[in-house]
Amino acid sequence: MHGPGHGPPQPRPSGAGQIVLRVLFALVPLLSIGMLSWTALLRLAIVTRRRAHWVVFWIQLALCVVAFGFVMRAPDENDWQMDVGMLGLLALAVASTAFYLYADIRHASRPPLAPGPFGGYAPAGYGPPHIPAATAPRFGPYVNPYAETPVPTPPAPVGHAPVPAPPGTAAAPRIDQVRAELDELSQYLRKGTGSGDR
């Protein structure tokens, strides 16, 4: 019925919970000497749902695997491959932590998401400038937009002034018709109940 799309916005953690998560994911790359530097960027990509953050995550993960491969192929600790691999892992740890903190703080400072006019979710205040927030379309049961639209009256012929109807006469034929139908119905019911009693 509605098709695939973005789900409802996830509630953001409170101020203290957000800071704890930010510090935790900023420390993981540094404490793991770069081997788990991808975790911060994975969290960032999941939280923001931005394509650019997913691309950065996959590039960083590939670089982490390459740097770790240099470390594992080194025949001893004093080999150049060990040095290149460790420098790469440390550089990835610092770079991913810095990028994570920058992007997460920037994402947290944005206003929360609100339903957009065409489904999905857009930041509050965005959208066409001619649709104020109070009159944005609502979704739900179908409402006929033409139900309350008045029917235009044909223009009067040129040279003839329209004849105004006297007040109260427009509703009089309808009332007379309803009254006649009710009288007819009551006579029918009287005949029906009168024949049933005999």
C-alpha positions in Angstrom: 0.0 0.0 0.0 2.7 2.5 0.9 5.7 0.8 -0.6 9.3 0.8 0.7 10.8 3.9 2.0 12.3 5.5 5.1 10.8 4.3 8.3 9.7 6.7 11.0 12.5 8.7 12.6 14.2 7.0 15.4 14.1 8.7 18.7 17.4 10.4 19.5 19.2 9.5 22.7 19.0 12.0 25.5 21.8 14.5 26.1 23.8 12.3 28.6 23.2 9.1 26.6 24.3 10.7 23.4 27.5 12.0 25.0 28.3 8.6 26.5 27.8 6.9 23.1 29.9 9.5 21.3 32.8 9.1 23.8 32.6 5.3 23.7 32.6 5.1 19.9 35.4 7.8 19.7 37.6 5.7 22.1 37.1 2.3 20.4 39.3 3.1 17.4 42.1 4.6 19.5 42.1 1.9 22.2 42.1 -0.9 19.5 45.1 0.7 17.8 43.1 1.2 14.7 41.9 -2.4 14.2 38.3 -1.5 15.2 38.3 2.0 13.7 35.5 0.9 11.4 33.0 0.6 14.3 32.6 4.4 14.7 32.0 5.0 11.0 29.5 2.0 10.9 27.5 3.6 13.7 27.6 7.0 12.0 26.4 5.5 8.7 23.5 3.7 10.5 22.4 6.7 12.5 22.6 9.3 9.7 21.5 7.0 6.9 23.5 9.1 4.4 25.0 7.5 1.4 28.3 9.5 1.8 28.8 8.1 5.3 28.3 4.5 4.0 30.9 5.2 1.2 33.3 6.5 3.8 32.7 3.5 6.0 33.4 1.0 3.2 36.5 2.8 2.1 37.8 3.0 5.6 37.1 -0.7 6.2 39.0 -1.7 3.0 42.0 0.5 4.1 41.9 -1.1 7.5 42.0 -4.6 6.0 44.9 -3.6 3.8 46.9 -2.1 6.7 46.2 -5.1 8.9 47.4 -7.3 6.0 50.7 -5.5 6.0 51.0 -6.1 9.7 50.2 -9.8 9.3 52.6 -10.4 6.4 55.6 -8.9 8.2 58.2 -11.6 8.8 59.4 -9.8 12.0 58.7 -6.8 14.1 61.5 -4.7 12.6 60.3 -5.1 9.0 59.1 -2.2 6.9 55.8 -3.9 6.3 55.1 -3.9 10.0 55.9 -0.2 10.2 53.7 0.7 7.2 50.8 -1.4 8.5 51.0 0.1 12.1 51.3 3.6 10.7 48.3 3.0 8.5 46.2 1.6 11.4 47.1 4.5 13.7 46.3 7.0 10.9 43.0 5.3 10.3 42.2 5.4 14.1 42.9 9.1 14.3 41.1 10.0 11.0 38.0 7.9 11.7 37.7 9.3 15.3 38.0 12.9 14.0 35.5 12.4 11.2 33.1 10.5 13.5 33.1 13.3 16.1 32.7 16.0 13.4 29.8 14.3 11.6 28.0 13.0 14.7 28.1 16.4 16.4 26.9 18.1 13.2 24.1 15.5 12.8 23.0 15.9 16.4 22.8 19.7 16.0 20.2 19.4 13.1 16.5 19.7 13.9 14.6 16.4 14.3 13.0 14.9 11.3 9.3 15.5 10.6 7.0 13.9 8.0 7.5 15.4 4.6 4.7 16.3 2.2 5.3 13.4 -0.1 5.9 10.6 2.4 9.3 9.8 3.8 10.8 12.3 6.2 12.4 15.7 5.7 14.0 18.1 8.2 11.3 20.3 9.8 10.9 23.6 7.9 12.0 22.2 4.6 9.8 21.9 1.6 8.0 24.1 -0.9 7.8 27.7 0.4 4.2 28.1 -0.6 3.0 25.3 1.8 3.1 26.5 5.4 3.6 23.8 8.1 0.0 24.3 9.3 -1.6 23.5 5.9 0.7 20.7 4.8 -1.2 17.7 3.4 -2.2 15.0 5.8 -2.2 11.3 5.0 -4.9 9.0 6.1 -8.4 8.1 4.9 -9.1 9.5 1.5 -10.8 12.9 1.5 -12.4 14.2 -1.7 -10.8 17.6 -2.3 -13.7 18.6 -4.5 -16.5 17.8 -2.0 -16.7 21.3 -0.6 -16.0 23.1 -3.9 -19.0 25.2 -4.9 -20.4 24.6 -8.4 -19.8 27.7 -10.6 -23.0 29.2 -12.0 -23.0 29.9 -15.7 -22.6 33.6 -16.7 -25.8 35.5 -17.5 -26.4 36.3 -21.2 -25.1 39.7 -22.2 -27.7 42.4 -21.9 -29.9 40.5 -19.4 -29.7 41.2 -15.7 -30.0 38.2 -13.5 -33.3 37.8 -11.7 -32.7 37.3 -8.0 -34.8 34.6 -6.4 -37.0 35.7 -3.5 -35.5 34.6 -0.1 -36.7 31.2 1.2 -38.2 30.0 -2.2 -35.2 27.9 -3.1 -35.8 25.5 -0.2 -39.6 25.6 -0.4 -40.0 23.0 -3.3 -37.7 20.6 -1.6 -39.5 20.9 1.7 -42.9 20.4 -0.1 -41.5 17.3 -1.9 -40.3 15.8 1.4 -43.6 16.6 3.1 -45.5 14.9 0.3 -43.3 11.8 0.5 -43.7 11.6 4.3 -47.5 11.8 3.9 -47.5 9.1 1.3 -45.3 6.9 3.5 -47.6 7.4 6.5 -50.7 6.5 4.5 -49.0 3.4 3.2 -48.0 2.3 6.8 -51.5 3.0 8.0 -52.9 0.8 5.3 -50.3 -1.9 6.0 -51.0 -2.0 9.7 -54.8 -1.7 9.3 -55.0 -4.8 7.0 -52.8 -6.8 9.3 -55.1 -6.2 12.3 -58.2 -7.5 10.6 
